[in-house]
Amino acid sequence: MKQILMEVSGLTVYHPYQGYMVILKEHEGNRWLPILVGPVEAHLITNLLKGERYQRPLTYDMFHALLRASDARVEQVVVSELRDSTFYAEVTLRVNDVMTKDIDARPSDAIALALKTRAPIYVSAQVLAEAGLVGEIATGQQPDITVKLKHLTRQLEEAVEQEAYEEAARIRDQIKSLEEQVKSS
Protein backbone atom coordinates (compact mmCIF):
# COMPACT_ATOMS: atom_id res chain seq x y z
CA MET A 1 0.00 0.00 0.00
CA LYS A 2 1.53 3.30 -1.13
CA GLN A 3 1.54 5.96 1.57
CA ILE A 4 1.81 9.74 1.33
CA LEU A 5 3.63 11.70 4.05
CA MET A 6 1.33 14.32 5.59
CA GLU A 7 1.52 16.96 8.31
CA VAL A 8 -1.12 18.50 10.51
CA SER A 9 -1.82 21.86 8.93
CA GLY A 10 -4.30 22.89 11.61
CA LEU A 11 -7.84 22.55 12.84
CA THR A 12 -10.97 24.37 11.86
CA VAL A 13 -14.55 24.56 13.04
CA TYR A 14 -16.88 22.57 10.80
CA HIS A 15 -20.17 24.47 11.05
CA PRO A 16 -22.64 22.06 9.38
CA TYR A 17 -22.13 19.49 12.15
CA GLN A 18 -21.00 21.83 14.96
CA GLY A 19 -17.79 19.83 15.01
CA TYR A 20 -14.13 20.24 14.20
CA MET A 21 -11.97 19.18 11.32
CA VAL A 22 -8.28 18.35 11.48
CA ILE A 23 -6.54 19.23 8.22
CA LEU A 24 -3.77 16.91 7.05
CA LYS A 25 -1.67 18.57 4.33
CA GLU A 26 0.55 16.67 1.91
CA HIS A 27 4.18 17.24 2.97
CA GLU A 28 5.41 17.86 -0.56
CA GLY A 29 2.36 18.76 -2.58
CA ASN A 30 -0.91 20.63 -2.51
CA ARG A 31 -3.38 17.90 -1.55
CA TRP A 32 -5.08 17.91 1.82
CA LEU A 33 -7.40 15.65 3.74
CA PRO A 34 -10.09 16.97 6.12
CA ILE A 35 -11.04 14.59 8.94
CA LEU A 36 -13.92 15.28 11.33
CA VAL A 37 -12.98 14.97 15.01
CA GLY A 38 -14.79 15.52 18.26
CA PRO A 39 -14.35 18.63 20.44
CA VAL A 40 -12.19 16.87 23.05
CA GLU A 41 -9.88 15.46 20.38
CA ALA A 42 -9.72 18.85 18.63
CA HIS A 43 -8.76 20.56 21.89
CA LEU A 44 -6.06 17.98 22.60
CA ILE A 45 -4.60 18.15 19.06
CA THR A 46 -4.58 21.96 19.24
CA ASN A 47 -2.69 21.86 22.53
CA LEU A 48 -0.20 19.33 21.13
CA LEU A 49 0.38 21.56 18.09
CA LYS A 50 1.00 24.54 20.38
CA GLY A 51 3.32 22.50 22.62
CA GLU A 52 1.21 23.22 25.70
CA ARG A 53 1.51 20.93 28.70
CA TYR A 54 -0.84 20.18 31.55
CA GLN A 55 0.17 19.83 35.19
CA ARG A 56 -1.11 16.24 35.26
CA PRO A 57 -0.57 13.72 32.45
CA LEU A 58 -3.34 13.24 29.91
CA THR A 59 -4.17 9.94 28.26
CA TYR A 60 -1.63 10.46 25.46
CA ASP A 61 1.06 11.38 27.98
CA MET A 62 0.35 8.11 29.78
CA PHE A 63 0.43 6.11 26.50
CA HIS A 64 3.73 7.71 25.60
CA ALA A 65 5.19 6.89 29.04
CA LEU A 66 3.92 3.28 28.82
CA LEU A 67 5.50 2.84 25.40
CA ARG A 68 8.85 4.20 26.58
CA ALA A 69 8.76 1.99 29.68
CA SER A 70 8.03 -1.04 27.46
CA ASP A 71 10.91 -0.25 25.09
CA ALA A 72 8.41 0.45 22.34
CA ARG A 73 7.95 3.49 20.15
CA VAL A 74 5.49 4.77 17.62
CA GLU A 75 7.13 4.27 14.26
CA GLN A 76 4.36 5.82 12.17
CA VAL A 77 0.66 6.53 11.93
CA VAL A 78 -1.34 5.76 8.78
CA VAL A 79 -4.85 6.86 7.86
CA SER A 80 -5.31 3.59 6.04
CA GLU A 81 -8.91 3.25 4.94
CA LEU A 82 -12.18 5.03 4.22
CA ARG A 83 -15.26 2.86 4.65
CA ASP A 84 -18.85 4.12 4.73
CA SER A 85 -17.65 7.73 5.18
CA THR A 86 -15.53 6.72 8.18
CA PHE A 87 -11.74 6.98 8.27
CA TYR A 88 -9.67 4.20 9.85
CA ALA A 89 -6.09 4.47 11.07
CA GLU A 90 -3.27 2.26 12.26
CA VAL A 91 -0.47 3.02 14.67
CA THR A 92 2.70 1.08 13.92
CA LEU A 93 4.69 0.26 17.04
CA ARG A 94 8.30 -0.89 17.03
CA VAL A 95 9.00 -3.08 20.04
CA ASN A 96 12.56 -3.71 21.29
CA ASP A 97 13.86 -2.44 17.92
CA VAL A 98 13.01 -5.89 16.55
CA MET A 99 9.37 -6.36 15.64
CA THR A 100 6.59 -4.08 14.54
CA LYS A 101 2.93 -4.32 15.41
CA ASP A 102 0.01 -2.43 13.81
CA ILE A 103 -2.69 -1.25 16.21
CA ASP A 104 -6.16 -0.22 15.00
CA ALA A 105 -7.04 3.34 16.08
CA ARG A 106 -9.39 6.22 15.43
CA PRO A 107 -7.61 8.79 13.24
CA SER A 108 -7.96 11.50 15.90
CA ASP A 109 -6.28 9.29 18.52
CA ALA A 110 -3.59 8.19 16.07
CA ILE A 111 -2.85 11.78 15.03
CA ALA A 112 -2.67 12.96 18.65
CA LEU A 113 -0.31 10.09 19.52
CA ALA A 114 1.86 10.87 16.47
CA LEU A 115 2.09 14.51 17.55
CA LYS A 116 2.96 13.49 21.11
CA THR A 117 5.67 11.05 19.96
CA ARG A 118 6.79 13.06 16.93
CA ALA A 119 6.09 10.14 14.63
CA PRO A 120 5.37 10.66 10.93
CA ILE A 121 1.77 10.71 9.73
CA TYR A 122 0.86 9.05 6.43
CA VAL A 123 -2.33 8.64 4.42
CA SER A 124 -2.76 5.74 2.03
CA ALA A 125 -2.66 6.84 -1.59
CA GLN A 126 -6.08 5.26 -2.13
CA VAL A 127 -7.68 7.26 0.72
CA LEU A 128 -6.07 10.47 -0.49
CA ALA A 129 -7.29 9.82 -4.04
CA GLU A 130 -10.80 9.08 -2.79
CA ALA A 131 -11.26 11.80 -0.14
CA GLY A 132 -8.42 14.24 -0.60
CA LEU A 133 -8.87 17.71 -1.99
CA VAL A 134 -6.50 19.91 -3.98
CA GLY A 135 -5.58 23.49 -3.14
CA GLU A 136 -3.46 25.45 -0.75
CA ILE A 137 -5.74 25.45 2.28
CA ALA A 138 -2.83 26.19 4.65
CA THR A 139 -2.05 29.47 2.84
CA GLY A 140 -5.66 30.58 2.71
CA GLN A 141 -6.20 29.86 -0.99
CA GLN A 142 -9.38 27.93 -1.61
CA PRO A 143 -9.51 24.82 -3.78
CA ASP A 144 -10.85 25.33 -7.31
CA ILE A 145 -14.57 25.07 -8.03
CA THR A 146 -14.33 21.54 -9.44
CA VAL A 147 -12.76 20.28 -6.21
CA LYS A 148 -15.35 22.15 -4.14
CA LEU A 149 -18.12 20.53 -6.18
CA LYS A 150 -16.59 17.08 -5.61
CA HIS A 151 -16.40 17.71 -1.86
CA LEU A 152 -19.94 19.12 -1.66
CA THR A 153 -21.33 16.20 -3.67
CA ARG A 154 -19.75 13.80 -1.19
CA GLN A 155 -21.25 15.81 1.71
CA LEU A 156 -24.65 15.76 0.00
CA GLU A 157 -24.56 11.97 -0.33
CA GLU A 158 -23.64 11.64 3.36
CA ALA A 159 -26.43 14.01 4.44
CA VAL A 160 -29.01 12.05 2.43
CA GLU A 161 -27.70 8.75 3.88
CA GLN A 162 -28.10 10.19 7.39
CA GLU A 163 -31.54 11.51 6.47
CA ALA A 164 -30.39 15.06 7.31
CA TYR A 165 -32.63 16.56 4.66
CA GLU A 166 -32.36 20.19 5.72
CA GLU A 167 -28.58 19.91 5.56
CA ALA A 168 -28.87 18.14 2.19
CA ALA A 169 -31.01 20.98 0.84
CA ARG A 170 -28.47 23.56 2.01
CA ILE A 171 -25.64 21.64 0.33
CA ARG A 172 -27.72 21.19 -2.85
CA ASP A 173 -28.17 24.97 -2.98
CA GLN A 174 -24.40 25.49 -2.60
CA ILE A 175 -23.79 23.05 -5.46
CA LYS A 176 -26.30 24.88 -7.69
CA SER A 177 -24.66 28.21 -6.88
CA LEU A 178 -21.20 26.90 -7.80
CA GLU A 179 -22.53 25.31 -10.99
CA GLU A 180 -24.03 28.68 -11.97
CA GLN A 181 -20.63 30.32 -11.36
CA VAL A 182 -19.04 27.80 -13.72
CA LYS A 183 -21.68 28.44 -16.42
CA SER A 184 -21.29 32.22 -16.20
CA SER A 185 -17.46 32.05 -16.42
ABEGO torsion letter per residue (X at the ends): XBBBBBBBAEBBBBAAAGBBBBBBBBABEABBBBBBBBAAAAAAAAAAAAGBBBABBBAAAAAAAAAAAAGBBBABBBBABBBGGBBBBBBBBBBGGABBBBBBBBAAAAAAAAAAAGBBBBBBAAAAAAABBBEBAAAGBBBBAAAAAAAAAAAAAAAAAAGBAAAAAAAAAAAAAAAAAAAAX
